[in-house]
Amino acid sequence: EVQLVESGGDLVQPGGSLRLSCVGSGFIFSNYVMNWARQAPGKELEVVSTIDSDGTWTHYANSVQGRFTVSRDNSKNTLYLQLNSLKPEDTGMYYCIKGITRGQGTQVTVSS
């Protein structure tokens, strides 16, 4: 069974930083492209970042380009998302996604 478990979300002030983690199990983690997506209340799911299987290629949504950094450690079956210069509009539930499978999410709230 594929499992994705996110962690690292928190309440942070504007301009602050967080690092999200996602541990995958039940599949060969190093074989798969992985995504981070977020969903704010009342809004659609937005894919914010994608990373290829070995971490050599990444892509970001315009809304987070230059502020977020995706990475992975295949030896630990772990995906990361570094969030810097956070804005209130970054608030939402953040999900790790493999194909059509996503984890339970971790909440990021940016507020003063």
N, C-alpha and C positions, 0 to 999 in steps of 0.2 A: 504494500500500500504506500502510495506516495504521500509524504508528509512534509509540510513546510511550516516552520515555526519562527515567527518574527519576534523581535524584541528591540528595546532601546528607545521606544517612544516616551515622550515626557512633555511637561509644560515648560516652555522656554520663552524668554523675552525676545522681542524683535531684535535682530542682529546677532542672536545667539547661534549656537551650533549643537548638533546631535549626530550620533552615529547609530544607524540602524543595522541590525544583523538578521540574517535568515539562515537557519540550519535546515538543510534538506536531507531526507532519508527515504529509503524504499526505491531508489533509482540510482543510476550511475551519474552522480552530480556533474562530473567533469565532461560528460557528453552533451550537455544541454545549454542552449541559450537561455538566459534568465532575464527577467524583467522586474522592475519596481513600478508599482502603480499606486495612485492615491485616489481617495474619494472623499470629497467634502459633503456635508449634509445638503441634500437636495440637488446634488450635482452628479454628473456621470463620472464613471471611472476614467481616470486619465493616466496613461502610461507615461512615466516621467523619465525612465532610463532603461536601457537595454545593454547587455554585455554578452559577448559571444563565449563559446565554451571554454576557451583558454585565456580569456581576459585581454586579448590583444585589440579588440574592436569594441568601442562603446558608442552609445548614442543617447542624446538628451533632448527632452522637450524644450522648446524655446523658453518656456516659463521658468526653467531651472538651470539652463545653460550658464556655466561659469560659476554657479553657486553649489551645485551638487556634484559629487563624484562617486561613481559606482566602481566596485572592485570585487574580487572573489578570491578565496583561498580554497582551491580544489582539494588540498590535503586535509582540510577540515570540513569539507562539504558546506561551506559557509559563503554567503553572499552578503556584501556590505553596501550601505549607502551613507556617505558622509554629507550632511546637510549643513551648509554654512550660510551666513548672512540671511538668516531666516526672516520671513515676512509673515504678517497675519494671514495672508492668502495662501500660505503653505499649510495651514491647518487642515487636518483630515486624517482619515485612517489610511495607513500605508501598508501595502500588501506586496509580498514576494510572489511572483507568478512563474510557473513552468507550464507552458502550453495553455491549457484551459484550467489548470489547477492552481489555486491560490491558498495561502495560509489564512489564519484567523485575523491577521492584521495587528498593527501596533499604532496607538493613537499619538499623533503629534499635534500639540496645541501651541500656537505662537500668540502670545498675548502679554501685554504689560499689566 
